[in-house]
């Protein structure tokens, strides 16, 4: 997102205000509430993703270990299914 990196904080605020005004135009109160809640949820989810990515970036081995654990569990499940199928 090179365009975001080139904006000053004030420019970003101005653009955000313009987008908000455009989205709010000709909307009912109910629609504005839905849009507001939707954008709040999007913001929360983006923050959660960023926080998890920072955690994984700080300790990259955690992701690999978790994947290895999941692979082992899947292998166990496959073996159990094969045993059931052979009965």
Residue, then its C-alpha position, 0 to 999 in steps of 0.5 A: x500500500x504505497x499510497x498510504x505510506x505517502x500520505x501525511x496523517x492530516x491528509x489521511x484524516x481529510x480523506x477519511x472524512x470525505x469518504x465518511x461524508x460520501x458514505x453517509x449521504x442519502x443513508x437512513x439512520x439504520x443504514x448508518x448504524x449497520x455501516x458503522x458496525x461493519x466498519x468497526x468489525x473490519x477494524x477490529x479484525x484487521x487489528x487482530x490479524x496484525x497482532x497475530x502476524x507480529x507475534x508470528x513474525x517475532x517467533x517464526x518457529x511457532x507457526x512451523x511447530x503448530x503446522x507440524x502438530x496439525x500434520x501429525x494429528x491428521x496422520x493419526x486420523x487418517x490411520x484410524x480411518x484406514x483401520x476402520x475401512x479395513x475391518 
